[in-house]
Amino acid sequence: MLLATAVFNLLVLPWPIAIMLAIITMLVRQGCGYWFQPQLGGYTGDCLGVTQQLAEIAGYLTLLAITTHYHF
């Protein structure tokens, strides 16, 4: 799913913004993985849902920060 979202973003958004969103999403995913591994021994369905929601919020906040900083 992450790959499909990254490809879609590359087609729709300017390159620097799409790459930044992909990096932010991967960092959220890695961070959640490191956080869940010692506590639960891996991923569960609930953890996957939380990771998706956090990645979505991080993406929206990144887009908000970009659009308020650069006036397109």
MARBAVO-802552 format. One line per 10 residues: for each residue x, y, z of N, C-alpha, C, O, CB. Coordinates in nm, 2 decimals, decimal comma, padded with zeros to 4 digits. Last residue first. Glycine has a CB too. Example, Ala and Ser with C-alpha at 12.3 -4.5 7.8 and 13.67 -1.06 7.14 Angstrom:
% MARBAVO-802552
01,28/-00,22/00,71/01,37/-00,11/00,71/01,29/00,00/00,79/01,34/00,11/00,80/01,41/-00,06/00,57; 01,32/-00,57/00,78/01,23/-00,45/00,78/01,32/-00,33/00,78/01,42/-00,33/00,85/01,13/-00,45/00,90 $
//
This chain:
% MARBAVO-802552
00,18/02,85/-00,31/00,16/02,81/-00,45/00,06/02,89/-00,52/00,03/02,86/-00,64/00,13/02,66/-00,45; 00,38/02,96/-00,09/00,26/03,00/-00,14/00,24/02,97/-00,29/00,30/03,04/-00,37/00,24/03,15/-00,12; 00,52/02,76/00,16/00,53/02,80/00,02/00,40/02,84/-00,03/00,30/02,76/-00,02/00,60/02,69/-00,06; 00,41/02,74/00,42/00,54/02,79/00,40/00,56/02,85/00,26/00,61/02,96/00,24/00,65/02,69/00,44; 00,16/02,62/00,38/00,17/02,74/00,46/00,30/02,81/00,44/00,31/02,93/00,45/00,13/02,72/00,60; 00,23/02,38/00,24/00,15/02,48/00,18/00,14/02,61/00,25/00,12/02,72/00,19/00,01/02,43/00,16; 00,40/02,25/00,43/00,45/02,29/00,30/00,37/02,40/00,24/00,42/02,50/00,19/00,46/02,17/00,21; 00,22/02,21/00,65/00,34/02,29/00,67/00,40/02,34/00,54/00,45/02,45/00,53/00,45/02,20/00,74; 00,03/02,05/00,52/-00,01/02,17/00,57/00,11/02,26/00,59/00,11/02,38/00,57/-00,08/02,15/00,70; 00,19/01,82/00,45/00,13/01,90/00,34/00,08/02,04/00,39/00,10/02,14/00,32/00,01/01,83/00,28 $
00,24/01,74/00,72/00,35/01,78/00,63/00,30/01,86/00,51/00,36/01,97/00,48/00,42/01,65/00,57; -00,01/01,68/00,81/00,06/01,79/00,87/00,18/01,84/00,79/00,21/01,95/00,78/00,11/01,74/01,01; -00,07/01,46/00,64/-00,15/01,59/00,63/-00,08/01,70/00,70/-00,08/01,82/00,64/-00,28/01,56/00,70; 00,13/01,28/00,72/00,13/01,33/00,58/00,05/01,46/00,57/00,09/01,55/00,50/00,07/01,22/00,49; 00,06/01,24/00,99/00,19/01,30/00,96/00,19/01,35/00,82/00,25/01,46/00,79/00,30/01,20/00,98; -00,19/01,12/00,94/-00,19/01,25/01,01/-00,05/01,32/00,99/-00,05/01,44/00,96/-00,20/01,23/01,17; -00,11/00,89/00,82/-00,20/00,98/00,75/-00,19/01,12/00,81/-00,19/01,22/00,74/-00,34/00,92/00,75; 00,05/00,77/01,01/00,11/00,81/00,89/00,02/00,91/00,81/00,08/01,00/00,75/00,14/00,68/00,80; -00,15/00,72/01,21/-00,03/00,82/01,24/00,03/00,86/01,11/00,07/00,98/01,10/00,07/00,75/01,33; -00,31/00,54/01,07/-00,36/00,67/01,11/-00,25/00,77/01,14/-00,26/00,89/01,11/-00,45/00,65/01,24 $
-00,13/00,33/01,03/-00,19/00,39/00,92/-00,24/00,53/00,96/-00,22/00,63/00,88/-00,30/00,31/00,86; -00,07/00,26/01,30/00,04/00,31/01,21/-00,02/00,38/01,09/00,03/00,48/01,05/00,12/00,19/01,17; -00,32/00,17/01,39/-00,26/00,29/01,45/-00,15/00,35/01,36/-00,14/00,47/01,34/-00,20/00,26/01,59; -00,35/-00,05/01,22/-00,44/00,06/01,21/-00,39/00,19/01,27/-00,40/00,29/01,21/-00,57/00,02/01,28; -00,14/-00,21/01,32/-00,14/-00,17/01,18/-00,23/-00,05/01,16/-00,20/00,04/01,08/-00,18/-00,28/01,09; -00,22/-00,25/01,58/-00,10/-00,17/01,55/-00,09/-00,13/01,41/-00,05/-00,01/01,38/00,03/-00,26/01,59; -00,44/-00,42/01,53/-00,46/-00,29/01,59/-00,34/-00,20/01,57/-00,35/-00,08/01,54/-00,49/-00,30/01,74; -00,32/-00,64/01,42/-00,41/-00,56/01,34/-00,43/-00,42/01,40/-00,44/-00,33/01,32/-00,54/-00,64/01,32; 00,03/-00,63/01,52/-00,10/-00,69/01,52/-00,19/-00,60/01,44/-00,15/-00,50/01,38/-00,16/-00,70/01,67; 00,38/-00,70/01,49/00,26/-00,62/01,45/00,13/-00,70/01,48/00,13/-00,82/01,46/00,27/-00,58/01,30 $
00,59/-00,78/01,77/00,56/-00,77/01,63/00,44/-00,68/01,61/00,40/-00,60/01,70/00,54/-00,90/01,57; 00,61/-00,79/02,05/00,67/-00,90/01,97/00,64/-00,89/01,82/00,67/-00,99/01,75/00,63/-01,03/02,02; 00,51/-00,59/02,20/00,41/-00,69/02,15/00,48/-00,81/02,08/00,42/-00,91/02,06/00,31/-00,63/02,07; 00,73/-00,43/02,28/00,61/-00,44/02,36/00,53/-00,56/02,33/00,47/-00,63/02,42/00,53/-00,31/02,35; 00,93/-00,44/02,08/00,96/-00,49/02,21/00,84/-00,51/02,30/00,84/-00,59/02,39/01,05/-00,39/02,28; 00,76/-00,36/01,85/00,84/-00,49/01,85/00,87/-00,53/02,00/00,84/-00,64/02,03/00,97/-00,47/01,77; 00,65/-00,10/01,86/00,57/-00,22/01,88/00,65/-00,35/01,91/00,60/-00,44/01,98/00,47/-00,24/01,77; 00,87/00,07/01,80/00,79/00,09/01,92/00,71/-00,04/01,96/00,71/-00,08/02,07/00,70/00,21/01,91; 00,96/-00,01/01,55/01,05/-00,01/01,66/00,98/00,00/01,79/01,02/-00,06/01,89/01,15/00,10/01,65; 00,72/00,05/01,41/00,77/-00,09/01,41/00,87/-00,11/01,53/00,86/-00,21/01,60/00,84/-00,13/01,28 $
00,70/00,32/01,43/00,59/00,24/01,50/00,64/00,09/01,51/00,62/00,03/01,61/00,46/00,24/01,41; 00,92/00,39/01,28/00,91/00,43/01,43/00,81/00,34/01,50/00,83/00,30/01,61/00,88/00,58/01,44; 00,86/00,30/01,03/00,97/00,24/01,10/00,96/00,27/01,25/00,99/00,18/01,33/01,10/00,30/01,04; 00,63/00,46/00,98/00,62/00,32/00,98/00,74/00,25/01,05/00,71/00,16/01,13/00,62/00,26/00,83; 00,75/00,72/00,99/00,64/00,68/01,08/00,63/00,53/01,09/00,61/00,47/01,20/00,51/00,74/01,04; 00,93/00,69/00,77/00,98/00,72/00,91/00,87/00,68/01,01/00,91/00,62/01,12/01,02/00,86/00,92; 00,75/00,66/00,56/00,84/00,55/00,59/00,90/00,57/00,73/00,92/00,47/00,81/00,96/00,54/00,49; 00,63/00,91/00,56/00,55/00,79/00,58/00,64/00,68/00,62/00,60/00,60/00,71/00,47/00,76/00,45; 00,85/01,08/00,51/00,78/01,10/00,63/00,70/00,97/00,66/00,70/00,92/00,78/00,68/01,22/00,63; 00,91/00,99/00,25/01,01/00,98/00,36/00,94/00,99/00,49/00,97/00,91/00,58/01,12/01,09/00,35 $
00,68/01,06/00,11/00,72/00,92/00,11/00,82/00,90/00,23/00,81/00,80/00,30/00,79/00,88/-00,02; 00,68/01,34/00,14/00,57/01,26/00,20/00,61/01,12/00,21/00,58/01,05/00,31/00,45/01,28/00,11; 00,92/01,40/-00,01/00,91/01,43/00,14/00,80/01,35/00,20/00,82/01,30/00,31/00,89/01,58/00,16; 00,84/01,32/-00,26/00,95/01,25/-00,20/00,95/01,28/-00,05/00,97/01,19/00,03/01,08/01,30/-00,26; 00,63/01,51/-00,31/00,60/01,36/-00,31/00,71/01,28/-00,24/00,68/01,19/-00,16/00,59/01,31/-00,45; 00,78/01,75/-00,30/00,67/01,72/-00,20/00,64/01,57/-00,19/00,62/01,52/-00,08/00,55/01,80/-00,24; 00,95/01,72/-00,52/01,01/01,74/-00,38/00,90/01,71/-00,28/00,93/01,65/-00,17/01,06/01,88/-00,37; 00,76/01,68/-00,75/00,86/01,58/-00,70/00,91/01,60/-00,56/00,91/01,51/-00,48/00,98/01,58/-00,79; 00,42/01,77/-00,70/00,55/01,80/-00,75/00,65/01,70/-00,68/00,63/01,66/-00,57/00,59/01,95/-00,72; 00,16/01,50/-00,74/00,23/01,61/-00,67/00,36/01,65/-00,73/00,42/01,56/-00,80/00,25/01,58/-00,52 $
00,09/01,29/-00,90/00,00/01,40/-00,88/00,07/01,52/-00,82/00,04/01,63/-00,86/-00,11/01,36/-00,78; 00,29/01,09/-00,92/00,22/01,13/-01,04/00,14/01,26/-01,02/00,12/01,33/-01,12/00,12/01,02/-01,08; 00,37/01,07/-00,66/00,47/01,11/-00,76/00,40/01,15/-00,89/00,45/01,24/-00,96/00,57/01,00/-00,79; 00,14/00,97/-00,54/00,19/01,10/-00,51/00,29/01,15/-00,61/00,29/01,27/-00,64/00,26/01,09/-00,37; 00,14/00,71/-00,66/00,03/00,81/-00,69/00,07/00,95/-00,66/00,05/01,04/-00,73/-00,09/00,77/-00,60; 00,37/00,60/-00,55/00,36/00,62/-00,70/00,25/00,72/-00,73/00,27/00,80/-00,82/00,33/00,48/-00,76; 00,30/00,60/-00,28/00,41/00,68/-00,32/00,41/00,70/-00,47/00,44/00,81/-00,52/00,54/00,61/-00,29; 00,08/00,43/-00,28/00,06/00,57/-00,24/00,17/00,66/-00,29/00,15/00,77/-00,33/00,05/00,58/-00,09; 00,21/00,19/-00,35/00,10/00,25/-00,44/00,08/00,40/-00,41/00,06/00,48/-00,50/-00,03/00,17/-00,42; 00,38/00,16/-00,13/00,43/00,18/-00,27/00,33/00,24/-00,36/00,36/00,33/-00,44/00,48/00,05/-00,32 $
00,20/00,12/00,07/00,29/00,23/00,08/00,34/00,26/-00,06/00,36/00,38/-00,10/00,40/00,21/00,18; 00,08/-00,12/00,00/00,00/00,00/00,00/00,09/00,13/00,00/00,05/00,23/-00,06/-00,09/00,00/00,12 $
//
